[in-house]
Amino acid sequence: MKYTETTYPIKWSYTGRHEDVIVGVFHFISAINMPGFHDKPFNIQEILRMFKEGVEWGGKTHHFSAHRLINRNGDRYNLVALRDRAWHVGDSYTDFGKYRTSVNNFSNGYELVATENSGYTEEQYESLAEAVLQDNERLMNQHLGKMIHFVGHDWVAGQTAYKLGLRKDIKKDPGKLFDWDRFHDEYICQYSQMHFIPKPTPPVKPKRRSFMEFFRRFRFK
């Protein structure tokens, strides 16, 4: 393992799994909007504090979590056990074969330290691919499923979820600067080395359907 892992348990999660994990959801997070950290958005201690204590917004404290947090240098923090459901996507949907809401129930959440305009480091792509491969092996060993879809927070909690009335805001992470091809290439490379095969099938980011196409398919089933 090239990058260090630190266990930093966060209590904001639901205990146990009732559905197989099939989705990995990627996010970005930073401290850019926290008082005193506008010019230090990648301060890892402040970001960990945000996970632990929550964030004040709209007069309320909002709590959230993820299974993994990946720093700019690739080092990882394990926040929530794979057997539990992290609070990382909120009100959400997918259309992987059938309409499903509450994506937290059948997904793993991966937070990468970044801002909307910073992009991501080579170390983060490498570490993310390594984490996903490790987690899939652990999930299968624990009979908890296997991630076969990899999407952004914006795909499950973005425009379509908003138009369907599932949520009041539109998520935009990991954003346009996340290089899906770079992630796929790193995933393939590490998978090949792990299993000694020339080229496995890469993970596929599902094609985004238009709202009307999705509505017609759901309405007339």
TORZAVEX-65146 format. One record per residue (C-alpha): y, x, z; residue in one letter. Coordinates in Angstrom, 1 decimal. Last residue first. Example, Ala and Ser with C-alpha at 12.3 -4.5 7.8 and 13.67 -1.06 7.14 Angstrom:
% TORZAVEX-65146
<gufi><c2>-1.1</c2><c1>13.7</c1><c3>7.1</c3><residu>S</residu></gufi>
<gufi><c2>-4.5</c2><c1>12.3</c1><c3>7.8</c3><residu>A</residu></gufi>
//
This chain:
% TORZAVEX-65146
<gufi><c2>1.1</c2><c1>-43.5</c1><c3>-16.6</c3><residu>K</residu></gufi>
<gufi><c2>4.1</c2><c1>-45.2</c1><c3>-18.1</c3><residu>F</residu></gufi>
<gufi><c2>6.9</c2><c1>-44.1</c1><c3>-15.7</c3><residu>R</residu></gufi>
<gufi><c2>5.7</c2><c1>-40.6</c1><c3>-15.0</c3><residu>F</residu></gufi>
<gufi><c2>5.4</c2><c1>-39.5</c1><c3>-18.7</c3><residu>R</residu></gufi>
<gufi><c2>8.6</c2><c1>-41.3</c1><c3>-19.6</c3><residu>R</residu></gufi>
<gufi><c2>10.5</c2><c1>-39.8</c1><c3>-16.7</c3><residu>F</residu></gufi>
<gufi><c2>9.4</c2><c1>-36.3</c1><c3>-17.5</c3><residu>F</residu></gufi>
<gufi><c2>10.4</c2><c1>-36.6</c1><c3>-21.1</c3><residu>E</residu></gufi>
<gufi><c2>13.7</c2><c1>-38.1</c1><c3>-20.1</c3><residu>M</residu></gufi>
<gufi><c2>14.4</c2><c1>-35.3</c1><c3>-17.5</c3><residu>F</residu></gufi>
<gufi><c2>13.6</c2><c1>-32.6</c1><c3>-20.1</c3><residu>S</residu></gufi>
<gufi><c2>10.5</c2><c1>-30.5</c1><c3>-19.4</c3><residu>R</residu></gufi>
<gufi><c2>10.7</c2><c1>-27.0</c1><c3>-18.2</c3><residu>R</residu></gufi>
<gufi><c2>7.8</c2><c1>-24.9</c1><c3>-19.5</c3><residu>K</residu></gufi>
<gufi><c2>5.6</c2><c1>-23.6</c1><c3>-16.7</c3><residu>P</residu></gufi>
<gufi><c2>5.9</c2><c1>-19.9</c1><c3>-15.7</c3><residu>K</residu></gufi>
<gufi><c2>2.6</c2><c1>-18.4</c1><c3>-16.5</c3><residu>V</residu></gufi>
<gufi><c2>0.7</c2><c1>-15.9</c1><c3>-14.4</c3><residu>P</residu></gufi>
<gufi><c2>-0.9</c2><c1>-13.3</c1><c3>-16.6</c3><residu>P</residu></gufi>
<gufi><c2>-4.4</c2><c1>-13.4</c1><c3>-17.9</c3><residu>T</residu></gufi>
<gufi><c2>-6.1</c2><c1>-10.2</c1><c3>-17.1</c3><residu>P</residu></gufi>
<gufi><c2>-5.7</c2><c1>-6.9</c1><c3>-19.1</c3><residu>K</residu></gufi>
<gufi><c2>-8.0</c2><c1>-3.9</c1><c3>-19.1</c3><residu>P</residu></gufi>
<gufi><c2>-10.2</c2><c1>-4.5</c1><c3>-16.1</c3><residu>I</residu></gufi>
<gufi><c2>-10.5</c2><c1>-2.3</c1><c3>-13.0</c3><residu>F</residu></gufi>
<gufi><c2>-10.0</c2><c1>-5.1</c1><c3>-10.5</c3><residu>H</residu></gufi>
<gufi><c2>-7.2</c2><c1>-3.6</c1><c3>-8.4</c3><residu>M</residu></gufi>
<gufi><c2>-5.7</c2><c1>-1.5</c1><c3>-11.3</c3><residu>Q</residu></gufi>
<gufi><c2>-5.7</c2><c1>-4.4</c1><c3>-13.6</c3><residu>S</residu></gufi>
<gufi><c2>-4.1</c2><c1>-6.7</c1><c3>-11.0</c3><residu>Y</residu></gufi>
<gufi><c2>-1.4</c2><c1>-4.1</c1><c3>-10.4</c3><residu>Q</residu></gufi>
<gufi><c2>-0.5</c2><c1>-3.8</c1><c3>-14.0</c3><residu>C</residu></gufi>
<gufi><c2>-0.7</c2><c1>-7.6</c1><c3>-14.7</c3><residu>I</residu></gufi>
<gufi><c2>1.5</c2><c1>-8.4</c1><c3>-11.7</c3><residu>Y</residu></gufi>
<gufi><c2>4.0</c2><c1>-5.7</c1><c3>-12.7</c3><residu>E</residu></gufi>
<gufi><c2>4.2</c2><c1>-7.1</c1><c3>-16.3</c3><residu>D</residu></gufi>
<gufi><c2>4.5</c2><c1>-10.7</c1><c3>-15.0</c3><residu>H</residu></gufi>
<gufi><c2>7.3</c2><c1>-9.7</c1><c3>-12.6</c3><residu>F</residu></gufi>
<gufi><c2>9.2</c2><c1>-7.8</c1><c3>-15.4</c3><residu>R</residu></gufi>
<gufi><c2>8.8</c2><c1>-10.8</c1><c3>-17.7</c3><residu>D</residu></gufi>
<gufi><c2>10.2</c2><c1>-13.1</c1><c3>-15.1</c3><residu>W</residu></gufi>
<gufi><c2>13.3</c2><c1>-11.0</c1><c3>-14.7</c3><residu>D</residu></gufi>
<gufi><c2>15.4</c2><c1>-12.7</c1><c3>-12.0</c3><residu>F</residu></gufi>
<gufi><c2>19.0</c2><c1>-12.4</c1><c3>-13.2</c3><residu>L</residu></gufi>
<gufi><c2>19.2</c2><c1>-16.1</c1><c3>-14.2</c3><residu>K</residu></gufi>
<gufi><c2>18.7</c2><c1>-17.4</c1><c3>-10.7</c3><residu>G</residu></gufi>
<gufi><c2>16.2</c2><c1>-16.9</c1><c3>-7.9</c3><residu>P</residu></gufi>
<gufi><c2>17.7</c2><c1>-19.3</c1><c3>-6.9</c3><residu>D</residu></gufi>
<gufi><c2>19.8</c2><c1>-22.2</c1><c3>-8.2</c3><residu>K</residu></gufi>
<gufi><c2>19.1</c2><c1>-25.1</c1><c3>-5.8</c3><residu>K</residu></gufi>
<gufi><c2>20.7</c2><c1>-28.4</c1><c3>-6.6</c3><residu>I</residu></gufi>
<gufi><c2>22.0</c2><c1>-30.6</c1><c3>-3.7</c3><residu>D</residu></gufi>
<gufi><c2>21.4</c2><c1>-34.2</c1><c3>-2.6</c3><residu>K</residu></gufi>
<gufi><c2>17.6</c2><c1>-34.3</c1><c3>-2.8</c3><residu>R</residu></gufi>
<gufi><c2>14.7</c2><c1>-36.4</c1><c3>-4.1</c3><residu>L</residu></gufi>
<gufi><c2>16.9</c2><c1>-38.7</c1><c3>-6.1</c3><residu>G</residu></gufi>
<gufi><c2>15.0</c2><c1>-38.1</c1><c3>-9.3</c3><residu>L</residu></gufi>
<gufi><c2>18.2</c2><c1>-36.6</c1><c3>-10.8</c3><residu>K</residu></gufi>
<gufi><c2>18.3</c2><c1>-34.0</c1><c3>-7.9</c3><residu>Y</residu></gufi>
<gufi><c2>14.6</c2><c1>-33.1</c1><c3>-8.3</c3><residu>A</residu></gufi>
<gufi><c2>15.3</c2><c1>-32.6</c1><c3>-12.0</c3><residu>T</residu></gufi>
<gufi><c2>18.3</c2><c1>-30.5</c1><c3>-11.5</c3><residu>Q</residu></gufi>
<gufi><c2>16.9</c2><c1>-28.1</c1><c3>-9.0</c3><residu>G</residu></gufi>
<gufi><c2>14.3</c2><c1>-28.2</c1><c3>-6.1</c3><residu>A</residu></gufi>
<gufi><c2>11.0</c2><c1>-27.3</c1><c3>-7.9</c3><residu>V</residu></gufi>
<gufi><c2>12.4</c2><c1>-25.3</c1><c3>-10.8</c3><residu>W</residu></gufi>
<gufi><c2>15.4</c2><c1>-23.9</c1><c3>-8.9</c3><residu>D</residu></gufi>
<gufi><c2>13.2</c2><c1>-22.5</c1><c3>-6.2</c3><residu>H</residu></gufi>
<gufi><c2>11.7</c2><c1>-20.4</c1><c3>-8.9</c3><residu>G</residu></gufi>
<gufi><c2>8.1</c2><c1>-20.7</c1><c3>-10.2</c3><residu>V</residu></gufi>
<gufi><c2>4.7</c2><c1>-19.0</c1><c3>-10.1</c3><residu>F</residu></gufi>
<gufi><c2>1.7</c2><c1>-21.1</c1><c3>-10.8</c3><residu>H</residu></gufi>
<gufi><c2>-1.9</c2><c1>-20.0</c1><c3>-10.2</c3><residu>I</residu></gufi>
<gufi><c2>-1.7</c2><c1>-19.4</c1><c3>-6.4</c3><residu>M</residu></gufi>
<gufi><c2>-5.1</c2><c1>-19.6</c1><c3>-4.9</c3><residu>K</residu></gufi>
<gufi><c2>-6.6</c2><c1>-22.0</c1><c3>-2.3</c3><residu>G</residu></gufi>
<gufi><c2>-6.9</c2><c1>-22.0</c1><c3>1.4</c3><residu>L</residu></gufi>
<gufi><c2>-10.6</c2><c1>-21.0</c1><c3>1.7</c3><residu>H</residu></gufi>
<gufi><c2>-9.7</c2><c1>-18.2</c1><c3>4.1</c3><residu>Q</residu></gufi>
<gufi><c2>-11.0</c2><c1>-15.5</c1><c3>1.8</c3><residu>N</residu></gufi>
<gufi><c2>-9.3</c2><c1>-17.2</c1><c3>-1.1</c3><residu>M</residu></gufi>
<gufi><c2>-6.0</c2><c1>-17.3</c1><c3>0.7</c3><residu>L</residu></gufi>
<gufi><c2>-6.4</c2><c1>-13.6</c1><c3>1.7</c3><residu>R</residu></gufi>
<gufi><c2>-7.0</c2><c1>-12.5</c1><c3>-1.9</c3><residu>E</residu></gufi>
<gufi><c2>-4.2</c2><c1>-14.6</c1><c3>-3.1</c3><residu>N</residu></gufi>
<gufi><c2>-1.9</c2><c1>-13.2</c1><c3>-0.5</c3><residu>D</residu></gufi>
<gufi><c2>-2.7</c2><c1>-9.6</c1><c3>-1.4</c3><residu>Q</residu></gufi>
<gufi><c2>-2.0</c2><c1>-10.3</c1><c3>-5.1</c3><residu>L</residu></gufi>
<gufi><c2>1.2</c2><c1>-12.1</c1><c3>-4.3</c3><residu>V</residu></gufi>
<gufi><c2>2.4</c2><c1>-9.3</c1><c3>-2.0</c3><residu>A</residu></gufi>
<gufi><c2>1.7</c2><c1>-6.6</c1><c3>-4.5</c3><residu>E</residu></gufi>
<gufi><c2>3.6</c2><c1>-8.5</c1><c3>-7.2</c3><residu>A</residu></gufi>
<gufi><c2>6.5</c2><c1>-9.0</c1><c3>-4.9</c3><residu>L</residu></gufi>
<gufi><c2>6.5</c2><c1>-5.3</c1><c3>-3.8</c3><residu>S</residu></gufi>
<gufi><c2>6.6</c2><c1>-4.1</c1><c3>-7.4</c3><residu>E</residu></gufi>
<gufi><c2>9.4</c2><c1>-6.5</c1><c3>-8.4</c3><residu>Y</residu></gufi>
<gufi><c2>11.3</c2><c1>-5.6</c1><c3>-5.2</c3><residu>Q</residu></gufi>
<gufi><c2>11.0</c2><c1>-1.9</c1><c3>-5.7</c3><residu>E</residu></gufi>
<gufi><c2>12.4</c2><c1>-2.3</c1><c3>-9.2</c3><residu>E</residu></gufi>
<gufi><c2>15.5</c2><c1>-3.8</c1><c3>-7.7</c3><residu>T</residu></gufi>
<gufi><c2>16.8</c2><c1>-7.4</c1><c3>-8.2</c3><residu>Y</residu></gufi>
<gufi><c2>20.0</c2><c1>-8.8</c1><c3>-9.6</c3><residu>G</residu></gufi>
<gufi><c2>23.2</c2><c1>-8.7</c1><c3>-7.7</c3><residu>S</residu></gufi>
<gufi><c2>25.0</c2><c1>-11.8</c1><c3>-9.1</c3><residu>N</residu></gufi>
<gufi><c2>23.3</c2><c1>-14.7</c1><c3>-7.3</c3><residu>E</residu></gufi>
<gufi><c2>22.8</c2><c1>-12.5</c1><c3>-4.3</c3><residu>T</residu></gufi>
<gufi><c2>19.7</c2><c1>-10.6</c1><c3>-3.3</c3><residu>A</residu></gufi>
<gufi><c2>17.1</c2><c1>-10.1</c1><c3>-0.5</c3><residu>V</residu></gufi>
<gufi><c2>14.0</c2><c1>-11.6</c1><c3>-2.0</c3><residu>L</residu></gufi>
<gufi><c2>12.4</c2><c1>-14.6</c1><c3>-0.2</c3><residu>E</residu></gufi>
<gufi><c2>8.8</c2><c1>-15.5</c1><c3>-1.1</c3><residu>Y</residu></gufi>
<gufi><c2>7.5</c2><c1>-19.0</c1><c3>-0.2</c3><residu>G</residu></gufi>
<gufi><c2>3.8</c2><c1>-20.0</c1><c3>-0.5</c3><residu>N</residu></gufi>
<gufi><c2>2.9</c2><c1>-23.4</c1><c3>-1.8</c3><residu>S</residu></gufi>
<gufi><c2>0.8</c2><c1>-26.5</c1><c3>-1.3</c3><residu>F</residu></gufi>
<gufi><c2>2.5</c2><c1>-28.4</c1><c3>1.5</c3><residu>N</residu></gufi>
<gufi><c2>5.9</c2><c1>-26.9</c1><c3>0.9</c3><residu>N</residu></gufi>
<gufi><c2>5.9</c2><c1>-28.6</c1><c3>-2.5</c3><residu>V</residu></gufi>
<gufi><c2>6.7</c2><c1>-32.0</c1><c3>-0.8</c3><residu>S</residu></gufi>
<gufi><c2>6.4</c2><c1>-34.0</c1><c3>-4.1</c3><residu>T</residu></gufi>
<gufi><c2>3.6</c2><c1>-34.2</c1><c3>-6.6</c3><residu>R</residu></gufi>
<gufi><c2>3.6</c2><c1>-35.7</c1><c3>-10.1</c3><residu>Y</residu></gufi>
<gufi><c2>0.3</c2><c1>-34.8</c1><c3>-11.9</c3><residu>K</residu></gufi>
<gufi><c2>-1.0</c2><c1>-32.0</c1><c3>-14.1</c3><residu>G</residu></gufi>
<gufi><c2>1.4</c2><c1>-29.4</c1><c3>-12.6</c3><residu>F</residu></gufi>
<gufi><c2>4.4</c2><c1>-31.7</c1><c3>-12.5</c3><residu>D</residu></gufi>
<gufi><c2>6.2</c2><c1>-30.3</c1><c3>-9.4</c3><residu>T</residu></gufi>
<gufi><c2>8.5</c2><c1>-31.9</c1><c3>-6.9</c3><residu>Y</residu></gufi>
<gufi><c2>11.0</c2><c1>-31.0</c1><c3>-4.1</c3><residu>S</residu></gufi>
<gufi><c2>12.7</c2><c1>-32.0</c1><c3>-0.9</c3><residu>D</residu></gufi>
<gufi><c2>12.7</c2><c1>-28.8</c1><c3>1.2</c3><residu>G</residu></gufi>
<gufi><c2>11.8</c2><c1>-25.6</c1><c3>-0.6</c3><residu>V</residu></gufi>
<gufi><c2>11.2</c2><c1>-23.0</c1><c3>2.1</c3><residu>H</residu></gufi>
<gufi><c2>10.0</c2><c1>-24.5</c1><c3>5.4</c3><residu>W</residu></gufi>
<gufi><c2>6.8</c2><c1>-22.6</c1><c3>5.7</c3><residu>A</residu></gufi>
<gufi><c2>3.4</c2><c1>-24.3</c1><c3>5.8</c3><residu>R</residu></gufi>
<gufi><c2>0.8</c2><c1>-22.6</c1><c3>7.9</c3><residu>D</residu></gufi>
<gufi><c2>-2.5</c2><c1>-20.8</c1><c3>7.1</c3><residu>R</residu></gufi>
<gufi><c2>-0.6</c2><c1>-18.1</c1><c3>5.3</c3><residu>L</residu></gufi>
<gufi><c2>1.1</c2><c1>-17.1</c1><c3>8.5</c3><residu>A</residu></gufi>
<gufi><c2>4.9</c2><c1>-17.3</c1><c3>8.6</c3><residu>V</residu></gufi>
<gufi><c2>7.4</c2><c1>-14.4</c1><c3>8.7</c3><residu>L</residu></gufi>
<gufi><c2>5.8</c2><c1>-11.3</c1><c3>7.2</c3><residu>N</residu></gufi>
<gufi><c2>8.5</c2><c1>-8.9</c1><c3>6.5</c3><residu>Y</residu></gufi>
<gufi><c2>8.2</c2><c1>-6.6</c1><c3>3.5</c3><residu>R</residu></gufi>
<gufi><c2>9.6</c2><c1>-3.3</c1><c3>2.4</c3><residu>D</residu></gufi>
<gufi><c2>10.6</c2><c1>-3.2</c1><c3>-1.3</c3><residu>G</residu></gufi>
<gufi><c2>13.8</c2><c1>-1.2</c1><c3>-0.9</c3><residu>N</residu></gufi>
<gufi><c2>16.0</c2><c1>-4.3</c1><c3>-1.4</c3><residu>R</residu></gufi>
<gufi><c2>14.0</c2><c1>-6.2</c1><c3>1.3</c3><residu>N</residu></gufi>
<gufi><c2>11.2</c2><c1>-8.6</c1><c3>0.6</c3><residu>I</residu></gufi>
<gufi><c2>10.8</c2><c1>-11.6</c1><c3>3.0</c3><residu>L</residu></gufi>
<gufi><c2>7.4</c2><c1>-13.3</c1><c3>3.1</c3><residu>R</residu></gufi>
<gufi><c2>6.0</c2><c1>-16.6</c1><c3>4.2</c3><residu>H</residu></gufi>
<gufi><c2>9.3</c2><c1>-18.3</c1><c3>4.2</c3><residu>A</residu></gufi>
<gufi><c2>11.5</c2><c1>-20.0</c1><c3>6.8</c3><residu>S</residu></gufi>
<gufi><c2>14.3</c2><c1>-22.5</c1><c3>7.3</c3><residu>F</residu></gufi>
<gufi><c2>16.4</c2><c1>-23.9</c1><c3>10.1</c3><residu>H</residu></gufi>
<gufi><c2>19.8</c2><c1>-25.7</c1><c3>9.6</c3><residu>H</residu></gufi>
<gufi><c2>22.2</c2><c1>-25.9</c1><c3>12.4</c3><residu>T</residu></gufi>
<gufi><c2>24.6</c2><c1>-28.8</c1><c3>11.9</c3><residu>K</residu></gufi>
<gufi><c2>28.4</c2><c1>-29.2</c1><c3>11.5</c3><residu>G</residu></gufi>
<gufi><c2>28.1</c2><c1>-29.1</c1><c3>7.7</c3><residu>G</residu></gufi>
<gufi><c2>26.4</c2><c1>-25.8</c1><c3>7.8</c3><residu>W</residu></gufi>
<gufi><c2>25.5</c2><c1>-23.5</c1><c3>10.6</c3><residu>E</residu></gufi>
<gufi><c2>22.5</c2><c1>-21.3</c1><c3>9.8</c3><residu>V</residu></gufi>
<gufi><c2>19.2</c2><c1>-20.9</c1><c3>11.7</c3><residu>G</residu></gufi>
<gufi><c2>18.3</c2><c1>-18.8</c1><c3>14.7</c3><residu>E</residu></gufi>
<gufi><c2>15.3</c2><c1>-16.9</c1><c3>13.6</c3><residu>K</residu></gufi>
<gufi><c2>15.7</c2><c1>-16.9</c1><c3>9.8</c3><residu>F</residu></gufi>
<gufi><c2>19.4</c2><c1>-16.2</c1><c3>10.1</c3><residu>M</residu></gufi>
<gufi><c2>18.7</c2><c1>-13.4</c1><c3>12.5</c3><residu>R</residu></gufi>
<gufi><c2>16.4</c2><c1>-11.9</c1><c3>10.0</c3><residu>L</residu></gufi>
<gufi><c2>19.2</c2><c1>-12.0</c1><c3>7.4</c3><residu>I</residu></gufi>
<gufi><c2>21.6</c2><c1>-10.4</c1><c3>9.9</c3><residu>E</residu></gufi>
<gufi><c2>19.1</c2><c1>-7.6</c1><c3>10.6</c3><residu>Q</residu></gufi>
<gufi><c2>18.5</c2><c1>-7.1</c1><c3>6.9</c3><residu>I</residu></gufi>
<gufi><c2>22.1</c2><c1>-6.5</c1><c3>6.0</c3><residu>N</residu></gufi>
<gufi><c2>22.0</c2><c1>-7.1</c1><c3>2.3</c3><residu>F</residu></gufi>
<gufi><c2>25.3</c2><c1>-9.1</c1><c3>2.1</c3><residu>P</residu></gufi>
<gufi><c2>27.4</c2><c1>-6.4</c1><c3>3.7</c3><residu>K</residu></gufi>
<gufi><c2>30.8</c2><c1>-7.1</c1><c3>2.2</c3><residu>D</residu></gufi>
<gufi><c2>30.8</c2><c1>-10.8</c1><c3>3.1</c3><residu>H</residu></gufi>
<gufi><c2>29.0</c2><c1>-9.9</c1><c3>6.4</c3><residu>F</residu></gufi>
<gufi><c2>31.7</c2><c1>-10.6</c1><c3>9.0</c3><residu>G</residu></gufi>
<gufi><c2>31.1</c2><c1>-14.3</c1><c3>9.1</c3><residu>P</residu></gufi>
<gufi><c2>27.9</c2><c1>-15.2</c1><c3>7.2</c3><residu>M</residu></gufi>
<gufi><c2>28.4</c2><c1>-16.2</c1><c3>3.5</c3><residu>N</residu></gufi>
<gufi><c2>27.1</c2><c1>-13.0</c1><c3>2.0</c3><residu>I</residu></gufi>
<gufi><c2>24.2</c2><c1>-12.7</c1><c3>4.4</c3><residu>A</residu></gufi>
<gufi><c2>21.6</c2><c1>-12.8</c1><c3>1.6</c3><residu>S</residu></gufi>
<gufi><c2>18.7</c2><c1>-14.8</c1><c3>0.3</c3><residu>I</residu></gufi>
<gufi><c2>16.9</c2><c1>-15.2</c1><c3>-3.0</c3><residu>F</residu></gufi>
<gufi><c2>13.9</c2><c1>-17.4</c1><c3>-3.7</c3><residu>H</residu></gufi>
<gufi><c2>10.5</c2><c1>-17.3</c1><c3>-5.4</c3><residu>F</residu></gufi>
<gufi><c2>7.9</c2><c1>-20.1</c1><c3>-5.1</c3><residu>V</residu></gufi>
<gufi><c2>4.2</c2><c1>-19.3</c1><c3>-5.3</c3><residu>G</residu></gufi>
<gufi><c2>2.1</c2><c1>-22.4</c1><c3>-6.2</c3><residu>V</residu></gufi>
<gufi><c2>-1.6</c2><c1>-23.4</c1><c3>-5.9</c3><residu>I</residu></gufi>
<gufi><c2>-2.2</c2><c1>-23.5</c1><c3>-2.1</c3><residu>V</residu></gufi>
<gufi><c2>-4.9</c2><c1>-26.0</c1><c3>-1.4</c3><residu>D</residu></gufi>
<gufi><c2>-3.9</c2><c1>-29.1</c1><c3>0.6</c3><residu>E</residu></gufi>
<gufi><c2>-4.0</c2><c1>-30.0</c1><c3>4.3</c3><residu>H</residu></gufi>
<gufi><c2>-2.8</c2><c1>-26.7</c1><c3>5.6</c3><residu>R</residu></gufi>
<gufi><c2>-2.1</c2><c1>-25.9</c1><c3>9.2</c3><residu>G</residu></gufi>
<gufi><c2>0.9</c2><c1>-25.8</c1><c3>11.5</c3><residu>T</residu></gufi>
<gufi><c2>4.3</c2><c1>-26.8</c1><c3>10.0</c3><residu>Y</residu></gufi>
<gufi><c2>6.9</c2><c1>-24.1</c1><c3>10.1</c3><residu>S</residu></gufi>
<gufi><c2>10.1</c2><c1>-22.9</c1><c3>11.8</c3><residu>W</residu></gufi>
<gufi><c2>8.6</c2><c1>-20.6</c1><c3>14.4</c3><residu>K</residu></gufi>
<gufi><c2>9.4</c2><c1>-17.3</c1><c3>12.7</c3><residu>I</residu></gufi>
<gufi><c2>7.1</c2><c1>-14.3</c1><c3>13.3</c3><residu>P</residu></gufi>
<gufi><c2>8.4</c2><c1>-10.9</c1><c3>12.3</c3><residu>Y</residu></gufi>
<gufi><c2>5.4</c2><c1>-8.9</c1><c3>11.2</c3><residu>T</residu></gufi>
<gufi><c2>6.5</c2><c1>-5.7</c1><c3>9.5</c3><residu>T</residu></gufi>
<gufi><c2>5.0</c2><c1>-4.5</c1><c3>6.3</c3><residu>E</residu></gufi>
<gufi><c2>5.7</c2><c1>-1.1</c1><c3>4.7</c3><residu>T</residu></gufi>
<gufi><c2>5.7</c2><c1>-0.5</c1><c3>1.0</c3><residu>Y</residu></gufi>
<gufi><c2>3.3</c2><c1>1.5</c1><c3>-1.2</c3><residu>K</residu></gufi>
<gufi><c2>0.0</c2><c1>0.0</c1><c3>0.0</c3><residu>M</residu></gufi>
//
